[in-house]
């Protein structure tokens, strides 16, 4: 699971097809995911009033990058062994680790917790749109990690192992 996701990190800020390596082996489904995002946003755009239409983002590339940026955790937890006990010590995450976790959580959520009859491009487009609006299980997972880091901030002095 981790190796394909690592391949995707090289093109994080470039083109979207870098995610192809993480989810599929061929570039077609990535394009299908972006088309599904665009289709859903255009349906929302057509149903909205004139004032709301100005606020709806329709570019799937912007939605993709913003959704993954919203999923990135800032602080992570590292297990440290002190006195026979493991402590979860909060540490700031480097950029590559943040991006890796965001993509990994997104892909894992799509694989595990969505209906099995739904195709992967549809699952991924739903998750991307939820993450774009700061909603959904991936955002909740990020917030849970931040809450855990906040609860364990008294252990931050163990960071200098």
N, C-alpha and C positions, 0 to 999 in steps of 0.2 A: 504493500500500500504506500509506504513512504517513498520508495524509489521513484515511481512515476510522478509523484507530486513534486519531488525535487527537480525533475526535468522541467516542470512548468515554471519554476521560479525565474529562469533565465529571461523570459519574455514578459514578465509581470507588467512592466510599464510600457512595453512596446505593443505588440499586436495580441489580440485575444487568442489566436490559435495555439498559443503556448499551453493553454489549458487542455488542449486536445490530448497531449501526452498523459495528463493526469486522469482523464475520464475515458477516453477512447483511443484507438490506434489509428483512426482515419480522420481527416479534417472535416468530413461532411456533417456529423452531429453538432460540432461547434457552431457551424453556420445555421443549423436548424434551431439551436438554442437562441441565438441572437435574433433570428426571424420570429421565434415565438415571443420573445421579449418585446420586439417591435410591434408585433401584431396586437399583443395585449395592451400596450401603451396607446396604440392608435384607436383601439376600441374604447378605451377610457377617454381619450381625447375627443372622439366624436360624440360621446354621451355627455360631455361636460358643457357647461355654459361658457360664454365668451370670456368671462373674467377668469374662470378656472383653467381654460385652455392655455393661457399664458404661463401658468405655473407647472404644467405637465411636461416632463422631459421625455422626448421621443427617440433620442439617439441611443441605441443599445450599447455602444462602446462606452459612453459616459456612464450609463446605468451600471454596466459591468464593473468598471473601475471604482466607482463610488460605492457600490455594494460590497466589494471586497475590502475597500478601505474602511467601511463601517464595521466590518467583522474582525478587524485586526485588534488583538489585545495589546495593551501597552506594557503591562506588567505580567510576568509569569511566575510560576512556583517551581522551585528546585528542591528536591528532597536532600537534606543534609543529615548525616548520622553523627549525633553527639551524645555521648554517654549511653549508648545502647538504644537510643530512640531516634526515629526519623522525624525531622521537623520539616514542614513545608515553608521554605524561606522565600519571600517575595524578591524578585530580581527584575530589573528592566530588561526588556527583550530587544535584541538587535533587529534591524529592519527585515532581514531575510527570514528570521524566525517568525516574526509577526505575519509576514506574507504566507509563509508555509502553513502556519496554524489556521489562518483564515481560509485558505484553499482546502486544507485537509478537513476542517470542520464542515465546510460547505459540501464537499463530495461525500463525506461520511454520512451526513444528514440525508442527502439525496438517495444514497444507496440503501440505508437502513430503515428510515422512518417514513417512507412514502409508499403509496399503494403499489403493489408489484405489477399491476397491469399498465401502469403509466410509464411511458417511454422516458428515458433519461433526459432528452432535451426539454421535455415538458417539466419534469421534476426540477431540473436545474434552473429553468426560467422562472418557476414559481419562487424558488429560494432566492434567486437574485433580486426579484422585485420586492420580496419581503425584506431582505437585507438593505436594499436601497432606501426603504422607508423606515429603517431602524426597528424592524419587527422580526418576529420569527424565532425559531429555536437556536439558530447560530448566534444571533445577537444575545439571546438569553444565556447561552453558554459563555460568551465573552464577559457578560456582566457577572455571572457566577464566579468566574475566575478572578475578576477584579474584587468582588466581595470577599473571597477567600484570602486574597492578598492583603486586603484592608484588615481583615480579622487577625492575620498573622504578622502584622507590621512590627509587633514587639520582638519578633525573631529576626528582624532585619540585620542585627549586629552579627549574626552567624554568616552573613554573606561573605565575610572575609576569611573563608576557610583556607 
